[in-house]
């Protein structure tokens, strides 16, 4: 796993996303700063996008909540963007 040098936020998103999808090797999380906020962008294989979003967006909402809580714990602000 390539998360050893990753931030705690990125590690959380990568770990959960890889557990959800059929092709864990295609999960990519990039991290950037925008207006003083950490922005995490999650991309997966096209067929796995539905698994990340979940029914009525519940899985995506839960992932965003995890990111918010982890960010708060580390004293930063963060947002998760799910890219298709």
JOJO-V99888 format. One record per run of one state. SS is the DSSP state (hx for helix, st for strand, lp for the rest). FROM is the first residue (numbers start at 0). LEN is the number of residues. If there is no record, write none. Layout:
ss=SS from=FROM len=LEN
ss=SS from=FROM len=LEN
This chain:
ss=lp from=0 len=7
ss=hx from=7 len=13
ss=lp from=20 len=3
ss=hx from=23 len=3
ss=lp from=26 len=1
ss=st from=27 len=7
ss=lp from=34 len=2
ss=st from=36 len=7
ss=lp from=43 len=2
ss=hx from=45 len=8
ss=lp from=53 len=1
ss=hx from=54 len=19
ss=lp from=73 len=4
ss=st from=77 len=6
ss=lp from=83 len=1
